[in-house]
Amino acid sequence: MTAWGALRARLPDLAAKLRALRPPRLRVTVDGRVVHGALAVPEEGDLEAHFARFGGPSRLKVALSGLTEGWLLEYLALLEERFPGAREVELLGVWAGNPPRLEVIARVRPRSPSP
């Protein structure tokens, strides 16, 4: 299973964690490199208004998985297109501060072989 597949398998848990922690921003690292430093995490109301105006996840997909899950699924698909061979992926919540507070939302990495 790829790193992206592992994240998609945990999508409901990830969305619930995002809703519970409510980080204002999301930092994404792929194979140790920061690919998105401060992506704004949208509120459910903002997602609803955006999808109503511009389209987005199908109504059925939204009904089955919820708005946050739909947004996260689309975002992960975009990242998978850009970084198809990723082995290690981290999603970190970012809060303002000096230094900024970071909290792990999800971390997927290959298992190291046992000695």
C-alpha positions as CSV (number, residue, x, y, z in Angstrom):
1,M,0.0,0.0,0.0
2,T,1.3,3.5,-0.8
3,A,1.6,6.3,1.7
4,W,-1.4,8.0,0.0
5,G,-3.5,4.8,0.2
6,A,-2.7,4.5,3.9
7,L,-3.9,8.0,4.5
8,R,-7.1,7.5,2.5
9,A,-7.8,4.3,4.5
10,R,-7.7,6.5,7.7
11,L,-9.7,9.4,6.1
12,P,-12.7,9.4,8.6
13,D,-10.3,9.4,11.6
14,L,-8.1,12.1,10.0
15,A,-11.2,14.3,9.3
16,A,-12.4,13.8,12.9
17,K,-9.0,14.8,14.3
18,L,-9.0,17.9,12.1
19,R,-12.4,18.9,13.4
20,A,-11.5,18.2,17.0
21,L,-8.1,20.0,16.9
22,R,-9.2,22.8,14.5
23,P,-5.7,23.8,13.4
24,P,-5.8,27.1,11.4
25,R,-3.1,25.8,9.1
26,L,-1.8,22.5,7.8
27,R,1.9,21.7,7.0
28,V,2.6,18.8,4.7
29,T,5.9,17.1,4.4
30,V,6.7,14.4,1.8
31,D,9.9,12.4,2.2
32,G,11.3,15.0,4.6
33,R,10.6,18.0,2.5
34,V,7.9,20.6,3.3
35,V,5.6,20.8,0.3
36,H,3.0,23.0,1.8
37,G,4.1,25.2,4.7
38,A,0.9,26.8,5.8
39,L,-2.2,25.6,4.0
40,A,-5.3,27.2,5.5
41,V,-7.8,24.6,6.8
42,P,-11.3,25.6,5.7
43,E,-14.3,25.6,8.0
44,E,-17.3,23.4,7.2
45,G,-19.4,26.5,6.3
46,D,-16.7,27.8,4.0
47,L,-16.5,24.4,2.2
48,E,-20.3,24.2,1.8
49,A,-20.4,27.7,0.2
50,H,-17.4,26.9,-2.1
51,F,-18.8,23.6,-3.3
52,A,-22.2,25.2,-3.9
53,R,-20.7,27.9,-6.0
54,F,-17.8,26.1,-7.8
55,G,-18.7,22.5,-7.6
56,G,-16.4,19.9,-5.9
57,P,-17.0,16.5,-4.5
58,S,-20.2,15.0,-5.8
59,R,-23.3,15.4,-3.6
60,L,-23.3,11.7,-3.0
61,K,-19.6,11.7,-1.9
62,V,-20.3,14.6,0.4
63,A,-23.4,13.0,1.9
64,L,-21.5,9.8,2.5
65,S,-18.2,11.2,3.8
66,G,-18.9,14.8,5.0
67,L,-17.4,18.1,3.9
68,T,-14.1,17.8,5.7
69,E,-13.6,14.3,4.4
70,G,-14.4,15.4,0.8
71,W,-12.0,18.3,1.0
72,L,-9.2,16.1,2.5
73,L,-9.8,13.4,-0.1
74,E,-9.4,15.9,-3.0
75,Y,-6.4,17.4,-1.4
76,L,-4.7,14.0,-0.9
77,A,-5.5,13.1,-4.5
78,L,-3.8,16.4,-5.7
79,L,-0.7,15.6,-3.6
80,E,-0.6,12.0,-4.9
81,E,-0.5,13.4,-8.5
82,R,2.4,15.6,-7.6
83,F,4.3,13.1,-5.5
84,P,3.3,9.6,-6.7
85,G,6.3,7.7,-5.3
86,A,6.1,9.2,-1.8
87,R,7.3,6.9,0.9
88,E,6.9,9.1,4.0
89,V,4.1,11.7,4.5
90,E,3.3,13.9,7.5
91,L,0.3,16.1,8.1
92,L,1.0,18.6,10.9
93,G,-1.4,21.1,12.4
94,V,0.2,24.6,12.7
95,W,-0.8,27.2,15.3
96,A,0.7,30.8,15.4
97,G,3.5,31.5,17.7
98,N,7.3,32.0,17.8
99,P,8.2,29.2,17.2
100,P,4.9,28.0,15.7
101,R,3.2,25.1,17.6
102,L,3.1,21.9,15.5
103,E,1.0,18.8,16.2
104,V,1.0,15.6,14.2
105,I,-2.3,14.9,12.6
106,A,-1.0,11.9,10.6
107,R,2.3,10.3,9.9
108,V,2.8,7.5,7.4
109,R,6.2,6.0,6.8
110,P,7.6,2.6,5.8
111,R,8.3,0.1,8.5
112,S,12.0,-0.6,9.0
113,P,13.0,-4.2,8.9
114,S,13.4,-5.9,12.2
115,P,17.0,-6.6,13.2
